Amino acid sequence: MRFRTILLIVLLALVAIFAAVNWTAFTTPSTLSLIYTDFQAPVGLVMLGVVVVLTAFFLLYILALQTSVMLESRRLTKQLEAQRTLADQAEHSRFNDLRGYLKTELAQLQQRQSEQQTLLAQRLDALQRDIHLRVEQTENAVAAQVGELDDRLQRHNVAGAIRPL
C-alpha cells in the first residue's frame, strides 16, 4: 500500500481510539448554536459525525476519481493499441514498398548486367576475329618474306653455281 493510504488508516484509527477513550466526554450534552436556533447535543458525537461524514465523502470522491482514471486509462490503452496497429501496418506497407522497389532495381541491374555481358561477348568475338585476321596477315607476310628470301637464296645459289671457283 502507499504511504498516504497507511497514514489515513492510522489517523482514522487514532480518532477511533481517542473517541473510545473519551466516550463519556463525547456523550456529555451541551448547548450548541446554529446562529438562528440553539439545541442540546453532545459536541463530541456531533464532531465525530462530521468526521465520519467527511471521511465517507472523501472515500466516495476517491472511488469516483479512481474509476474515472481507470476508464480513461482503458480508453487511452485502446487508442494506443489502435495507433500501434496503424503504425505496424504503415511499417509493413513501407517494407512491402521497399521490397518491391528493391526487386525492380535488382531486375534492372540484372538486365543491365546481361546487356553488358552480351556487349562484352560481342566485343570479344570482334577482337578474336580481328586477332585471327591479323595473325593470318602476319603469317602470310612472313610466308611471303620467307618465300622471297628462299627465291633470293636460290638465285644466289644458282648464280654462285654458275661462277667458276
ChimeraX attribute file (.defattr): number of C-alpha atoms within 10 A of each C-alpha:
attribute: neighborCount
match mode: 1-to-1
recipient: residues
	/A:1	5
	/A:2	6
	/A:3	7
	/A:4	9
	/A:5	10
	/A:6	11
	/A:7	11
	/A:8	12
	/A:9	11
	/A:10	12
	/A:11	12
	/A:12	15
	/A:13	12
	/A:14	12
	/A:15	14
	/A:16	13
	/A:17	12
	/A:18	12
	/A:19	17
	/A:20	12
	/A:21	11
	/A:22	12
	/A:23	13
	/A:24	12
	/A:25	14
	/A:26	19
	/A:27	15
	/A:28	13
	/A:29	15
	/A:30	12
	/A:31	10
	/A:32	14
	/A:33	10
	/A:34	7
	/A:35	6
	/A:36	5
	/A:37	7
	/A:38	10
	/A:39	10
	/A:40	11
	/A:41	15
	/A:42	16
	/A:43	17
	/A:44	19
	/A:45	17
	/A:46	14
	/A:47	12
	/A:48	15
	/A:49	12
	/A:50	12
	/A:51	14
	/A:52	13
	/A:53	12
	/A:54	12
	/A:55	14
	/A:56	12
	/A:57	12
	/A:58	12
	/A:59	12
	/A:60	12
	/A:61	12
	/A:62	12
	/A:63	12
	/A:64	12
	/A:65	12
	/A:66	12
	/A:67	12
	/A:68	12
	/A:69	12
	/A:70	12
	/A:71	12
	/A:72	12
	/A:73	12
	/A:74	12
	/A:75	12
	/A:76	12
	/A:77	12
	/A:78	12
	/A:79	12
	/A:80	12
	/A:81	12
	/A:82	12
	/A:83	12
	/A:84	12
	/A:85	12
	/A:86	12
	/A:87	12
	/A:88	12
	/A:89	12
	/A:90	12
	/A:91	12
	/A:92	12
	/A:93	12
	/A:94	12
	/A:95	12
	/A:96	12
	/A:97	12
	/A:98	12
	/A:99	12
	/A:100	12
	/A:101	12
	/A:102	12
	/A:103	12
	/A:104	12
	/A:105	12
	/A:106	12
	/A:107	12
	/A:108	12
	/A:109	12
	/A:110	12
	/A:111	12
	/A:112	12
	/A:113	12
	/A:114	12
	/A:115	12
	/A:116	12
	/A:117	12
	/A:118	12
	/A:119	12
	/A:120	12
	/A:121	12
	/A:122	12
	/A:123	12
	/A:124	12
	/A:125	12
	/A:126	12
	/A:127	12
	/A:128	12
	/A:129	12
	/A:130	12
	/A:131	12
	/A:132	12
	/A:133	12
	/A:134	12
	/A:135	12
	/A:136	12
	/A:137	12
	/A:138	12
	/A:139	12
	/A:140	12
	/A:141	12
	/A:142	12
	/A:143	12
	/A:144	12
	/A:145	12
	/A:146	12
	/A:147	12
	/A:148	12
	/A:149	12
	/A:150	12
	/A:151	12
	/A:152	12
	/A:153	12
	/A:154	12
	/A:155	12
	/A:156	12
	/A:157	12
	/A:158	11
	/A:159	10
	/A:160	11
	/A:161	10
	/A:162	9
	/A:163	8
	/A:164	5
	/A:165	5
